[in-house]
Amino acid sequence: MILRFLGAVAAACLLFATGANAQGKVELQWFAQSAFKLTTPEGKVVMIDPWLTGNPKTPPEMKDLSKLGKIDYIIVTHAHGDHLGDSIELAKRDNAPVLGPAGMDQKLASLGLLPANLAPRMNKGGTYEPIPGLKITQVHADHSSEMIVKNAEGKDESFEAGEPVGVIITLSNGFKIYHMGDTGLFTDMKFIGEKYKPDLLLIPIGGHFVMDPADAAFATKEWIKPKMVLPMHYGTNPFLKGTPAEFKAALGTTDIQVLDMQPGDKKTF
């Protein structure tokens, strides 16, 4: 009797702890730039482009990686430091595989930065389903993907690290997220929008290295046509001058909902 009671209490506590996830919801937290923490309806935690400790826009209290809790999977769109970020430390800490471009993961393994089991290789067009109801599909991005690593002398050394990607994340409740990584305009954005029909688009707007607000607004409104859009990848260095206000102005009148989020904010879908 006591064991059954304790089991019931534990189950109730689990439901309470998972909050929105117990109701089949998706939670997304933004850490600035392209870094997100995604909690699936099943309570699995996915970090995307987790550049936290070196990110000037991440709130100071959120740079303590120990406060992230257990990470189940890590998605990295390319090897640049503001996307690969803290992935290696988090992967080793939680035995969480880094799901990224094949060339990047192969380089991480060959350099001894990650064991092969934490650097599974996949490529554009491929879909990885680590658990039933969570699908991660790599799609094209128009960018580059160099990896900078300290050599034995403590100097920066650059390595080619595969091609950049965007990712389509499909959740068990049917919600779809298109995280574009870093990219300029390319016409297959229209195809990606038509094929995957994302509910939420995470789109870079900073300019210089990625689309500026005008190009990002064009891609959003004319090609991808999501239900919701969150502008990202801006304001972390002097080159990324684009702003959400400029993006909204360029987007103009539309039924697409623009999410207003500040670093550290969470949204439930």
N, C-alpha and C positions, 0 to 999 in steps of 0.2 A: 504493500500500500504506500509506504513512504517513498519507495523508488519510483512508483508511478506518479506520485505527487511531484517529486523533484523533476521528473522528466517533463511533466506538463508545465512547470514553472520555467524550465530551461527553454522549452519551445516558445512560450509566450515572450520571454526575454529576447529570444532571437528575432521574433516578428517585430517587436518594438524597436530593437536596435537597427534593423534594416530599413525602418521608416518607409519612405516612398517605394523602395525596392520590393517590399512585401506586397505592394499593390500593383506590381508589374510596371513600375515607372523607371525612367532613365534619369540619372543625375549627372550634370556636367558642371565642372568647376574650372574656371579659367585662371591661369597664373601669369598672364601677359605673354607677349610674343605669340608663339604657336603652341604653348604648353597647356595641356588640359589633363584633368583627372575625370575619367568616365566610369561611373558605376552602373553596371548592367541591371536589368530587372531581377537577375538571379543573385545579385550582390557581388559579382566579380568586379575587380578594380583594374582598369586599363589606364596606364599613363601614355600620353601622346606627346612626342617631342619635349621630353621633360627637362628643359633648361630652367632650373630654379635657383640654384645657389649663386650663379653668376649673372642672373637676370636683374638689371637695374629697376625694372618695373614690378617685379614680384614683391609683395609686401614682406618686410623683414621677418615677421613671425612665421611666414610660410616657407622660408628657406631652410628650416630644420627638417631634413628628410625623414627623421624618425617620427615626425608627426603625421606623415602621410598614411601610416598604417601599412598593412600587408598589400603589396602590389602583385597581381596575378600575371599580367602581360604588359609589355611595353611596345608601343608602336613608334618607329622613327622613320620620318619621310626621307631623310638624307643625312649625310655625314657632317654637315657644317656644325660648328660648336654650339650655335644657338638653337640647335634641334637635337643633336646627339646628347648634348648637355650632361646630365647626371645619370644617363642610362646605364652605364657600365657599373657604377656603384650600386644602383637600385637592383639591377639584374643579379649581381652576385649576392647581395644582401638577402633577397627574397626568392632566389632561384627562379626568377621570372624571365622567360625567353624574350629576346629583343626581335620583334618582327619588323624587318626593314628590307631595303633592296638587297638582292643577292650579293652584289659586289661589295656592299658595305659590310654585310655580315661575314662574308668570306674573309675580308681584310681584318675585321675584328678578331676572328679566330686565328688567322695565320700569324698575326702579330702577337698572339698570346694574351690579348686584352679580354677575351671572353672564351670560355670553353665551347666547343662545337655544339653541345646540346642546348646552350643558351643563345646560339646564333643560327637559328634555322633559316635556310635559304628559300626565298620565293621570288617572284618577279611579276612585272606588269601583266595583267590579265589573269593572274592566279588568285585563288581564294583560299584562305586558311580558316578553318573552323575548329578552334581549340576546344570548344565545348558546344553541345547542341544549342542552337539559338544565338550564337555569336559568330558572325562571318566578317572577315576582313579581306577586302579585295583591293589589290594595288592597281592604280590607273596612272596614266601619263601625267607628268609635270614637266614644264619647260624651264629648266634651271641647271645647276651643276651640283657636284657632290664630292668635294675634297675633304679629306680627314687630316687634321693637324695633330701630331703626336710628338711628345718629347722624346728625343733619342737618348742614347747612353750618356751623352755629354750635356744633357739638359737643354738642348736646342730644339726649336720647333722643326719638325720634318713633315712634309706634305705628301700624302698618298692619294692616288685615285681610289675612289670608294664606290664604284657602281654608279648607276643613274638615279636621279631623284624620282620620287613617286608622290602621287596623292593617294588617299585611301577612302574607300567606301566602307563604312561600318554599318552592318545590318544587325539590329537587335531582335530578340525573340518576340517583342511586342509589335514588330513590323516597322519600328522607327528607324530611319536611315540618315546617317550623317556623312557628309562629304567634306573631309578635311583635305584642303588642297595642297598642304605643305607650302613650299615656295614655288612660285611659277609666274611666268608672263602669260600673255594671251596666246591661246592656240585654238584652232577651229574645232577640234574634237571635244572641247568643252560642251558644245551643243549636243554631240552624240552621248557624252557621259550623262548630261542632264536628261535626255530622252530615255536612255536605257535604265538608269538607276532611280530617277525621280526622287532625289533626296528631299527629306523633310527639312533638314537643317544644313546650311552651307557655312563652313568656316573658311573665310577668304582673306588672303593677304592684301593690304591696301597701302603699304608704306611708300612704294615707289623705289626707284634706283636699282634695287636688287630684285624687286618683285613688281607686280602691277601697282599702278598708282590708283587713287580713288576713282578716276574717270574710267580707266580700263576695267577695274573691278566691278564698277556699277554696270558697265556694258555687259560683261560676262554674266553677271547675276540676272539682269532683267531680260536680256535678249537671248541668251543661250541656255543657262542652267535652270532658271525659273524654279527655285526652291520655294517652300512655304515660308521659311524663316532664314535669315542670314545674320551672321555675326562677323563684323570686320575685325581682323587680327593683324599681327606682325607690323606694328607701327610704333614709333616713338621711343624705341630702345637705343637708337643711336642717331646722330645728326643727319644721316642720309635718309632715314625712314620718316619723311616729313608728312606723309598723308595722314589725314585725320578722319574719324567717323563722321564729323559734320560735313566734310567735303564729299565723303562717300554718299551720305544721305542726299545732299544737294544734287549730286550727279545722278542718283537713282531716280529722283523725281517722284511723280505720282505712280504708285504701284500697290498691288495687294500683298506684296511680299513684306512680311514683318521684319523690321530691323531690330535686333536685340540690343538693348543698352546694358552692357556689362562692364564693370570695372575689375581689375585684377583682384582675385580672391572671391569674386561673386560666384554663386551657384544658381543653376536653373534646373528645374525638374520638368520632364516631358512625358 
